[in-house]
Amino acid sequence: MGTEEYRRPPDVSDRVPGLLDAVMRVGRGPELSQVLREVVVAAAALTGAGYGALGIVGDGRRLAQFLPVGMADELVAALGPVRGEDS
């Protein structure tokens, strides 16, 4: 690695409990869509993002499902047909 020293971001250790909590919630989720939504919620929270989303690719390499979290309906609508819809 040369003379560069690896430096861990200072707040990583503060995020570990949140990551572990997210893993535990995912393991308890009965519905796949709810589990995936929890993953998006946890990822947004752990990164400090105001919103997040997960796209699930289906048949024909088109988005079959889009799971936005913390996004205004207007923003989601502005993205266009994201649920594999033809428009």
CYANA upper distance limits for C-alpha pairs under 8 A (distance plus 0.5 A):
  8 ARG  CA     12 VAL  CA      7.72
 11 ASP  CA     15 ARG  CA      7.31
 12 VAL  CA     16 VAL  CA      7.24
 15 ARG  CA     19 LEU  CA      6.83
 15 ARG  CA     46 LEU  CA      6.54
 16 VAL  CA     20 LEU  CA      6.70
 17 PRO  CA     21 ASP  CA      6.61
 18 GLY  CA     22 ALA  CA      6.66
 18 GLY  CA     42 ALA  CA      7.89
 18 GLY  CA     46 LEU  CA      7.19
 19 LEU  CA     23 VAL  CA      6.80
 19 LEU  CA     42 ALA  CA      7.69
 19 LEU  CA     46 LEU  CA      7.62
 20 LEU  CA     24 MET  CA      6.80
 21 ASP  CA     25 ARG  CA      6.73
 22 ALA  CA     26 VAL  CA      6.64
 22 ALA  CA     38 GLU  CA      7.73
 22 ALA  CA     39 VAL  CA      7.31
 22 ALA  CA     42 ALA  CA      6.31
 23 VAL  CA     27 GLY  CA      6.88
 24 MET  CA     28 ARG  CA      7.08
 25 ARG  CA     29 GLY  CA      6.84
 25 ARG  CA     35 VAL  CA      8.14
 25 ARG  CA     38 GLU  CA      7.86
 26 VAL  CA     35 VAL  CA      5.75
 26 VAL  CA     36 LEU  CA      8.25
 26 VAL  CA     38 GLU  CA      7.28
 26 VAL  CA     39 VAL  CA      7.54
 29 GLY  CA     34 GLN  CA      7.14
 29 GLY  CA     35 VAL  CA      5.74
 30 PRO  CA     34 GLN  CA      8.06
 30 PRO  CA     35 VAL  CA      7.91
 31 GLU  CA     35 VAL  CA      6.71
 32 LEU  CA     36 LEU  CA      6.62
 33 SER  CA     37 ARG  CA      6.60
 34 GLN  CA     38 GLU  CA      6.69
 35 VAL  CA     39 VAL  CA      6.87
 36 LEU  CA     40 VAL  CA      6.90
 36 LEU  CA     54 LEU  CA      8.31
 36 LEU  CA     67 LEU  CA      8.40
 37 ARG  CA     41 VAL  CA      6.70
 37 ARG  CA     54 LEU  CA      8.44
 37 ARG  CA     67 LEU  CA      6.89
 37 ARG  CA     68 PRO  CA      8.44
 37 ARG  CA     69 VAL  CA      7.93
 38 GLU  CA     42 ALA  CA      6.51
 39 VAL  CA     43 ALA  CA      6.52
 40 VAL  CA     44 ALA  CA      6.59
 40 VAL  CA     52 GLY  CA      6.50
 40 VAL  CA     53 ALA  CA      6.64
 40 VAL  CA     54 LEU  CA      7.12
 40 VAL  CA     67 LEU  CA      8.42
 40 VAL  CA     68 PRO  CA      8.40
 40 VAL  CA     69 VAL  CA      7.34
 41 VAL  CA     45 ALA  CA      6.66
 41 VAL  CA     52 GLY  CA      7.66
 41 VAL  CA     69 VAL  CA      6.98
 42 ALA  CA     46 LEU  CA      6.42
 43 ALA  CA     47 THR  CA      6.62
 43 ALA  CA     52 GLY  CA      8.07
 44 ALA  CA     48 GLY  CA      6.37
 44 ALA  CA     49 ALA  CA      5.27
 44 ALA  CA     50 GLY  CA      7.26
 44 ALA  CA     51 TYR  CA      6.49
 44 ALA  CA     52 GLY  CA      6.09
 45 ALA  CA     49 ALA  CA      6.80
 45 ALA  CA     50 GLY  CA      8.49
 50 GLY  CA     70 GLY  CA      7.15
 51 TYR  CA     68 PRO  CA      8.09
 51 TYR  CA     69 VAL  CA      6.10
 51 TYR  CA     70 GLY  CA      5.06
 51 TYR  CA     71 MET  CA      6.28
 52 GLY  CA     68 PRO  CA      6.46
 52 GLY  CA     69 VAL  CA      5.80
 52 GLY  CA     70 GLY  CA      7.22
 52 GLY  CA     71 MET  CA      7.91
 53 ALA  CA     66 PHE  CA      7.53
 53 ALA  CA     67 LEU  CA      5.84
 53 ALA  CA     68 PRO  CA      4.66
 53 ALA  CA     69 VAL  CA      6.38
 54 LEU  CA     66 PHE  CA      6.35
 54 LEU  CA     67 LEU  CA      5.62
 54 LEU  CA     68 PRO  CA      7.02
 55 GLY  CA     63 LEU  CA      6.78
 55 GLY  CA     64 ALA  CA      8.18
 55 GLY  CA     65 GLN  CA      6.42
 55 GLY  CA     66 PHE  CA      5.06
 55 GLY  CA     67 LEU  CA      6.88
 56 ILE  CA     63 LEU  CA      6.11
 56 ILE  CA     64 ALA  CA      6.21
 56 ILE  CA     65 GLN  CA      5.60
 56 ILE  CA     66 PHE  CA      6.78
 57 VAL  CA     61 ARG  CA      6.23
 57 VAL  CA     62 ARG  CA      5.94
 57 VAL  CA     63 LEU  CA      4.92
 57 VAL  CA     64 ALA  CA      5.93
 57 VAL  CA     65 GLN  CA      7.62
 58 GLY  CA     62 ARG  CA      6.07
 58 GLY  CA     63 LEU  CA      6.27
 58 GLY  CA     64 ALA  CA      5.31
 58 GLY  CA     65 GLN  CA      8.37
 58 GLY  CA     84 GLY  CA      8.46
 59 ASP  CA     64 ALA  CA      8.00
 62 ARG  CA     83 ARG  CA      8.47
 62 ARG  CA     84 GLY  CA      5.90
 63 LEU  CA     82 VAL  CA      6.41
 63 LEU  CA     83 ARG  CA      5.86
 63 LEU  CA     84 GLY  CA      5.26
 64 ALA  CA     82 VAL  CA      8.11
 64 ALA  CA     83 ARG  CA      5.48
 64 ALA  CA     84 GLY  CA      5.38
 65 GLN  CA     82 VAL  CA      7.71
 65 GLN  CA     83 ARG  CA      5.47
 65 GLN  CA     84 GLY  CA      7.72
 66 PHE  CA     82 VAL  CA      6.83
 66 PHE  CA     83 ARG  CA      6.52
 68 PRO  CA     76 VAL  CA      8.05
 71 MET  CA     75 LEU  CA      6.91
 71 MET  CA     76 VAL  CA      7.18
 72 ALA  CA     76 VAL  CA      6.98
 73 ASP  CA     77 ALA  CA      6.57
 74 GLU  CA     78 ALA  CA      6.57
 75 LEU  CA     79 LEU  CA      7.01
 76 VAL  CA     80 GLY  CA      7.89
 77 ALA  CA     81 PRO  CA      8.20
 81 PRO  CA     85 GLU  CA      6.06
 81 PRO  CA     86 ASP  CA      7.49
 81 PRO  CA     87 SER  CA      7.20
